[in-house]
Amino acid sequence: MREGYGGTGPGVITPDGCAVELYSRLPVGDEPDVIAAAVPAGAHILELGSGVGRVTRPLLERGFAVTAVDESPQMLERVSGARTICSPIEALDLGETFDVVLLASFLVHAGDTEVRRRLLRTCARHMVDGGCVLIQREGEDFHARVPRERVDPSGCTIRIVSSEPVGDGAHSVCAEYEFPDATWTQTFLSRPLSKEQFEEALEEAGLRVDRYLTEDRMWVRAVRGS
Ligand SMILES: C[S@@+](CC[C@H](N)C(=O)[O-])C[C@H]1O[C@@H](n2cnc3c(N)ncnc32)[C@H](O)[C@@H]1O
């Protein structure tokens, strides 16, 4: 388990505290629509932190080629139709480039600044000239509006129970996922990033914002910095 990360509930828990069974149950939201609107048809997408393929599957159905990367072999076992690579994202160096690199699921908010740097360098290293990186950020009130809960279309109640500062700008976040027959929890470290801090982090990795894709600025299209 990564330090500061953990999870409880049935089945395998990944090093960042995610439950394989939970992600197999959660339906996809608007992620494929946002992605498809921002990239060329038929693009080859390098999806970092794919999990069981919740987003991979609809991307394949839309005609994209996807290479799915995750550090959890048990997550990747459930991905079908895509090439899979089991690796920590920070260490990934495929010697290949892709039209699109996808870093979703708020991974850019890694608790450890050095891990974040390495994640973003992985994105830059694998992007073809003229390509783009799509990043999903936390909403601006992610850490302020706690506790909060919503019911997912699958019937899962998703609660952000707490977000507590743990020093040096990182927060420890507790999330709970409750189905009628099973409950999972995840604790993870998250480093809030203002728009300015996020853009600085991109610049450090040789990237810059091309445009924010959604009004809430949670989805970003980044390109090679000038
Ligand atoms: C919250 S889940 C989301 C999975 C998928 N993106 C989705 O939306 O369904 C995060 C996934 O990223 C993987 N992950 C997290 N940090 C990682 C890292 N540094 N390297 C490789 N995989 C990582 C976890 O194993 C997990 O499968």
Ligand as a Chemical Component Dictionary entry (heavy atoms), coordinates in Angstrom:
data_LIG
# 
_chem_comp.id                   LIG 
_chem_comp.type                 NON-POLYMER 
_chem_comp.pdbx_formal_charge   0 
_chem_comp.three_letter_code    LIG 
# 
loop_
_chem_comp_atom.comp_id 
_chem_comp_atom.atom_id 
_chem_comp_atom.alt_atom_id 
_chem_comp_atom.type_symbol 
_chem_comp_atom.charge 
_chem_comp_atom.model_Cartn_x 
_chem_comp_atom.model_Cartn_y 
_chem_comp_atom.model_Cartn_z 
_chem_comp_atom.pdbx_ordinal 
LIG C1  C1  C 0  -9.831  5.850 -8.641  1  
LIG S1  S1  S 1  -9.323  4.490 -9.655  2  
LIG C2  C2  C 0  -10.001 5.032 -11.203 3  
LIG C3  C3  C 0  -9.867  4.062 -12.317 4  
LIG C4  C4  C 0  -10.386 4.585 -13.668 5  
LIG N1  N1  N 0  -9.614  5.733 -14.122 6  
LIG C5  C5  C 0  -11.840 4.930 -13.575 7  
LIG O1  O1  O 0  -12.182 6.124 -13.693 8  
LIG O2  O2  O -1 -12.658 4.019 -13.392 9  
LIG C6  C6  C 0  -7.574  4.852 -9.818  10 
LIG C7  C7  C 0  -6.787  3.764 -10.538 11 
LIG O3  O3  O 0  -5.480  4.271 -10.778 12 
LIG C8  C8  C 0  -4.516  3.323 -10.385 13 
LIG N2  N2  N 0  -3.358  4.098 -9.924  14 
LIG C9  C9  C 0  -3.358  5.073 -8.991  15 
LIG N3  N3  N 0  -2.140  5.623 -8.888  16 
LIG C10 C10 C 0  -1.355  4.950 -9.776  17 
LIG C11 C11 C 0  0.014   5.062 -10.153 18 
LIG N4  N4  N 0  0.798   5.976 -9.597  19 
LIG N5  N5  N 0  0.492   4.226 -11.102 20 
LIG C12 C12 C 0  -0.333  3.309 -11.685 21 
LIG N6  N6  N 0  -1.622  3.162 -11.381 22 
LIG C13 C13 C 0  -2.129  3.981 -10.441 23 
LIG C14 C14 C 0  -5.158  2.491 -9.296  24 
LIG O4  O4  O 0  -4.581  1.216 -9.227  25 
LIG C15 C15 C 0  -6.613  2.489 -9.754  26 
LIG O5  O5  O 0  -6.876  1.395 -10.585 27 
# 
loop_
_chem_comp_bond.comp_id 
_chem_comp_bond.atom_id_1 
_chem_comp_bond.atom_id_2 
_chem_comp_bond.value_order 
_chem_comp_bond.pdbx_ordinal 
LIG C1  S1  SING 1  
LIG S1  C2  SING 2  
LIG S1  C6  SING 3  
LIG C2  C3  SING 4  
LIG C3  C4  SING 5  
LIG C4  N1  SING 6  
LIG C4  C5  SING 7  
LIG C5  O1  DOUB 8  
LIG C5  O2  SING 9  
LIG C6  C7  SING 10 
LIG C7  O3  SING 11 
LIG C7  C15 SING 12 
LIG O3  C8  SING 13 
LIG C8  N2  SING 14 
LIG C8  C14 SING 15 
LIG N2  C9  SING 16 
LIG N2  C13 SING 17 
LIG C9  N3  DOUB 18 
LIG N3  C10 SING 19 
LIG C10 C11 SING 20 
LIG C10 C13 DOUB 21 
LIG C11 N4  SING 22 
LIG C11 N5  DOUB 23 
LIG N5  C12 SING 24 
LIG C12 N6  DOUB 25 
LIG N6  C13 SING 26 
LIG C14 O4  SING 27 
LIG C14 C15 SING 28 
LIG C15 O5  SING 29 
# 
